[in-house]
Structure formats: structure tokens, C-alpha cells
Amino acid sequence: MKISEIEFEDLYLGVGFADVKGRRGFGDARTPAPPEWADAVEEIRRECAWRYQKNEVEEFTLVVDGVLLRVTVFSDVHDEPVFVLRRSLPRIFPLSDLGLPGDVMDFLMSPRLRGLVLFGGRMKMGKTSSAASLIKARGEVFPDVVFAFEEPVETLLNGELGKGRVITIPVSPSTGGYPKAMDKAVRSGANAMFIGEIRNPETAEAVLLASMTGLVFSTTHGDSLENMLERFHSFVKTRFSNAADMMANVLSAVIYLEKQVVSTAGGARSIHRFTTVPLLVSERLEVQSKIRAGKFNQLADLIHQQSSSRTYGSGSQQ
């Protein structure tokens, strides 16, 4: 059985066990990997062990049998490696599948788009894949060069996309991480950058500075749209005394994502339904004023005002 024939979202490989989540018919429940998966699972285990021993990095990407796997390595209580693998989506879905309102779609697809477009949500809510959908959609229309930096690589963006091209660069702490890669990209003449995830002050600072002079797409975690902006601010305020003012100047749009998994009759397949909460910031003076004052918890009314005249659709991934 080939890896491409195995259906899963997460795979946990440790000494004496191989557990899986996201199997068809089991949802998010943990189950042991079925016996018929044994050969494919062992192939993945050997590849993970070889890569870990060779490079001694705790996060990396594997492409096995055409499947992109994000690998995180832990050491258990016996100092044995545990490999946690997350399977990336096999393809990038159309931007229309996100169910964004028409005015937001027009805004994001404008040739004049600048600043920071930030996608957020809880874990496994489609932040990275949604950002990739936007980058792909713009690449099909605009003859731009985009540098995509990921730690590790989770998307299949690399290559020519219609009129544009994406150059995907894996980054790691040993090579300076996101800040070092972005510093080089600023001098590359690229039209835009994608930063896989903002998860520390150093990356947040680099994203904020790059957004002042160009177009940057990125993701971050948060329990709500307001919370993700508070989290971003908590990172950059350690670097800049006027961090909130800078955020108000560079933020272009914020997209918060939620995802519901609905199983069809008999559990034959699952449909991922996305709900988006967008907030347009650029040239929206009331929104910018709240952000500038650091009053992120007061954005709810403005989010509601922007959405009150919209009809939302529900995108789906099958």
C-alpha cells in the first residue's frame, strides 16, 4: 500500500506504536494504524529517522510518494524520538471556496493591495491553506514574483502559477529563521512575501517592517479576530514603543477562520465547511483608530458593521 493511498490527517510514530487521527469514518478519534498500512508506515518511519539523524532539526518536511508531510520531532520520557506527521492538502483550493464576501474578494484581488494580510484562527482551521489559496489566485492574474518562507514547508505553492511565480524557501532557526530570510528577500525585488507563521517577537517584527514597504501574507493563532490582533501586538510591543500605531498603518486585511467538519451519510466522506470573519483595515479610519489606540476588544462592533450588509457563503473542501 502506497502512502498516497492512506487517508489520514495526523500520524504519531513512536517506539512500539503508530497511531492515526483523521481516518475516514473515525473523525478526530485516535486509532492504531491498520495492519494493511504497515509497509507504508515503516517507510515513513525510516525516512523520518534518517532525516532527523542527518540534519538534527526538530521540524522538517518530507515528500513521500507525492505526499507532503510536515514532521515535528519530540523526545519521550525514555529519550526516544516520537515523530508527529501532519499531512498537507494535496492541492490548493480556489479562493472562492473560502466563502468570502464579494467586496473582500475584490479588495484582496486588487492590483493595488499592499501592507499585511493576516490569516488567523485556532489550530487546524485552514490558515495556511487559505493564505495559499489567495497567493495562488493572485499569481494566476498578476505577473509577480512571491517568496514563500515556511518552517517547515506545508504548501505546494512552489513554481509558476499562471502569470506569476512562487519561490518556496524552507527556513529553520539554524539558518536565521524568518527574519534572516525576509531580510534577504527585501533586497530581491520580489513583489510579495508569504511568511508561514508568526509565533515569536522576532518574526512579528520582521513581518511588521516588511509590510511597511511591500505586500506580505502571513498567519497567526488566535481564539478570535480580536485575540489574534492582541497576540500580534503582544509580540511587536516588545520591539516598538509605537507598535499599535505601526499595526494600524500596515494592516490591510485580517481574515479569521473557523472550520466545521460535516460527515456525509454513512461516513463516506467528510466536507470541511469554512466560516470566515474578515475585517478590512486599509483606509477604514474607524478601524485604524481602534487599532492605533490598542483597543482590539472594541473591534467587534466594526466587524459587525462591515458584515451587516454582506451575504456569506460557505466554502467546502472535499
N, C-alpha and C positions, 0 to 999 in steps of 0.2 A: 504494500500500500504506500502510495506517494504522499509526501507532506501536503501537496496541493489538494489531495483528496480528503484530507482530515478537516473537519469543521470544528473550530474552537475559537474562543477569544483570548483566554489566558491558559498557559501551561506551566505547571510547577514541577521542576525536576530536582530531586534530592537523592541522597543515598537511600536506596531501597524503595523509592516511591516516584510515581508520575501521576499527578493529579491534573484535572482539567476543569475549566469553567467555560460556559457559553456553548455547550453541546446542544444540538437540535433536540428539542423536547425536554431539556433539563434547565433551561434558562440560566440563572446565575448560580445554581447549586453546584457545589464541588462533588465530583465523581472521580473514581480512579480511571485512568486511561484504559479503554477496552483492549483486550489481548490482541485483537487484529491490528492495533496501532503499533505494536511492539517494535517492529523494524524501523518504522519512520521515527518513532520517539527516540530510539537509541542513536539513530543518525543525527538527530538534533542534539542529543546529549554529548556525543563525541565532538561535534562541531563547536558547541559552546565551551567545552573543556579545553579544546585546542586553542580557541581564540583567547580565552581567559589566561591560559598559561603563556601564550605568546606575547600578549600586549599588557597584561596585568591591569586592565581597566575594568571598572565595575559596571559600566553601561556601554553597550555597543549594539550594532545592527548586524543581523545575518540575513542573507538572501539565499534560501534553500528551495530548490525546485520551483523557482519563480515566486516564492512567498517571502514577503518582507517581515522579519520578526525583530521586535525591539527586546533586547535582553538586559535584565538587571541582575547582578550577582550579589548574593548575600552569603555570609558565613554563619552556620548554625552553631549550636552550643558545643558541638564536637569539632568545631573549626573546619567543617566540611562545606564545600560550595553548594549553594542552592540557586538554581537558575530559574528566574521568573521571566517567561516569554509572553509578550503581547503581540497578537497578530494584527498587522495593519490592514486597512481596507484594500481589496485587490484593485480597486480603481477609484478615481476621483469623480465624485458625482457632480452633476450640473448644479450651478449656483441656484437655479430655480427650485431645486429640491429643498432648500432651506426655508421656503415659505416666507421670504422677506417681502414686506410691502413694496409696492411699485416705486414710491419716492425714495426708499432706501436703496433699492436696486439701482435706480438711476444715479443716485449720489455715489455709490461705490464703484460704478462703472464709468464715472465721468473722467475724461482725459485730464481734468484739472485737479484730480484728487491728490492731496498732499498731506503730510503730517502722519499721525499714528492712527491706525485702525486696529483696535484691540478686541480680540475674541476672548470670552471668559465663560466659566461655568465650573461645575463640580467635576470630579474625575470621571472619565469615560463618557463625556457628554458631547463629544464630537468637535471640540475646539480646534484641534489641529487639522482635521479633515475639512472643516468648514472654511478655515483660512486658506487651505489648499484649493478648495473649490473657487474661491474668489480670485486667487492668483492665476489659476488656470483659465478662468473666464476672461480676465483682463489680457492674458497672454494670447488668447485667440484673436483679440481685437487690436491690441497695441503692439507695435514693433519694439518692445522694451527688453532690456536685459535685467533679470532679477537674480540676486544672490540669495539662496535659501540656506540658512545655517541651522543645523539641528544637532542635538546632543541627547540621544543618538538620532539617526535618520529614521523618520516614521512615515514619510510620504513618498509617492512615486512621481514627484514633480520634475525631476531632472530631465533636461532635453528640450527640444524645440516644441513649442506649444502654439500652433497657428503662426501668427506673425512674430511672437516673442520667443524668448529662450530663458529657461531657468537653469542656473548652475548651482547644484546642491553640494554643499561643503559640510562634511561631518566635523564637529568640533568636540574638544574634550578639555578638561582642566589642565592636562599636561601640555597642551598647545596654546594655553592662554584663554581658553573658553570663548564665549560670545564676544566680550569686549575686544579682544585682540583681533578676532576675525572681522568684526564690524569696522574697526579702525582701518584695516586694510581695504575693506570694501568701499569705504567713503572715498578713497582715492582711486577707485577702479573705473569710475564713470558709469556705474550701474544706475538704472533708473529707480530701482526699489530694492528693499531687503525684506526677507522673512526671517524672523527670529523665533525658533521653535517654542520656547517657553521662558517667561520671566519668572525666576524663582530665587533671586538674590539681589541685593542692592547694586552690585557691580553691573549686572546685566541691565537692570532698570535704568541706571544712569546712562549706559551706552545707548539704550533704546531712546531715551528722552533726548539726548544730544543729537543723535542721528535724525530724529523726527523733526528737528528744527530746520533742517535744510533739505530734506527729501521725504520719500514715501516709505513707511515702514509698516509691516504687518507683524503682529505678534499675538501670543496667547498668555493667559494667566488664570490662576484658580480664583474662585470666589463663590460664596453661597447666594449672592445676588449681584445685580449690576452695581449697586451702590457699594457693596462689600468688595468687589474686585477693584474698584477705583480707590477705595480706602487702603487696600492691600498694596496697590502700586504706589500710592502716596507714602505709605509707611516705609517703603524701600528708598524712595528718592529724597525724602525729607532728611535722611541721614547724610545726604551729599550736598543738598542745596537749601539755603535758607528760604528761598522763594519758590520751593518745589511746586506748590499748588498753582501759583501763577504760571509757571512753565508748563504744567499739565494743561491748563486752560488754553494756552497758546498753541500747543502742538496736537492735542487730541482732535481727531477728525470725526471718528465714529466709534461707538462701543456697542458690541453685539454680545448679549448674554444668551447662553444656550441651555436648554433643558431637553431631555430625551426620554420618551416613553417607548418601551418595547411591548408590542402587542402581538401575541401569537395567534395565528390563524387556526381555524377549526382543525382539531386533531393534532395540533402542534407541528404541522408540515413545514412551516417556515415562520420566521419572525420578521416583523416590519418595524423599523426604527422610525418613530414619528418625532420630528423636531418641533420645538416651540422656541421662537426667537423673541427676545426683548431688545429691540435696538434703540439706541439713543444717538441722534445726530448732534454733534457738538460744534463743528466748524461754522462760524458766523451766526450761531444761535446765542445771542447775548445773554439771555436769562440763564441758560445752561452754563455758559462760560463763567458767569458771575458767581454761581453757586460753587463751581469747582475752584475758582480763584480764591474764594473765601474758605475753602476746605469743608464746605457744608454738604458732604456727599449724601448724608442721610436725609437731606431735603430735596433730593432729585426725583423722588417718587412722583410728585405732582407733575413735574415737567415731562417725565417719561409717559405718564398718563395723557397729558395734553398732546404730545406728539402722536400717540397711538389712537386717540379717541375717534379720529376720522378715518382710521385705516381698517381694512378687512384683511385679517391674517389667514394665510393658507397653512397647511401642514405638509411639509416636505416628507418624503419617505425614502428609505434605503432598503432594498430588498436583497 
